[in-house]
Amino acid sequence: MIATLEGILEYRDSNSIIINVGGIGFRVYVPDSTLRQLGAVEGRVSLYTHLIVREDNLALYGFASSEEVSLFKSLISVSGVGSKVALALLSFLSPEQLVMAITSGNIDLISQTPGIGTKMASRLVVELRGKLEREWKEVALPLAPESVDVIAALTGLGYSLTEATRAISKLPASGELSLEEKIKIALQQMARG
């Protein structure tokens, strides 16, 4: 099995890249999150990979972190979730956002992913909630739905999960604040340090 690849990035398009490793070009399918982290063509890259072997096809999937590849494997273990759907989920949401959405049962957020309906989102929550709570203890915190949305917004802006979680723990308990107000307050608190 191919667990990692390191080589020269020769080509990139919207969902795959070609990495030259010792004169052999490997086509690797990647989520948008990984694609954004790769440098320019002709630059050196290193990816964690997962090889899927089918009767008529070998497909290699690449990820920026070992956590992403682990989450990809969990996603494709769910009935009806293939590699394309798993890549779509990891392209639309960061791994932390996706784990939070699944463990908190946020079907609305999951179903915003193109190609994912509420039925599929519900299946992901039912089949993966317990497993992801065990594997992603730091992320799988019991949070109110509005807190999940604030964390998703903050991690989407580039803050780490730890920073976002710390910031929401300092938010006022008032239920009258809008999502935008909570995000603004959390950003102000993070700016203060």
C-alpha positions, 0 to 999 in steps of 0.5 A: 500500500502507498502510505505517503508520496513525496516528489515534484508537483508536475500538474494540478487541476480542480481535483487532482494533481500529478506528482513525479516520484523518481521519474514516475508520475502519480495522479492523486485526487485531493480535496480543495483543502489540500490543493490550497496548501500545495505550492506552485507547479515544479515545487516539492510536495509531500502527501499522506495517501490512501489507495483504493483498489477496484476491479477495474481501477486503482485510485490514489487519494492524497491529503495534507495530514494524517488526520485528513486521511483517517477521516477520509477512511471513516467517511468511505466506510459509511454505506453509500459514501464513495470517494467522490462524496468523501472528497466533496465533504473534505473540500467543503468543510475542514476536517475539524468542522466536519468532525464537529458537525457530525459529532454534534449532529449538525445535519444542516451544515453537512447537507450544505455540501454540494451533492449531500442531502439530509438523508446522507447527512443523517446517515453520516451522523448516525454511523460516525458520531460515536467513532469520531467522538472517540478518535477526535476527543479534542474536537468532539466536544459537546457544543450547542449548535450555535457554538458549532457555527461560531467555531466553524466560522473561526476555523474557516478564517484560519484559526486553529480549533483550540483557539476557536474553542477557547474563544467561544468559552469566553462568550457571554451566555446571552442567547440574544446574540446573533451568529455575527455578533458572536463571531465579532466578539470572539475575534475581538477576544482572540485579538486581545490574546 
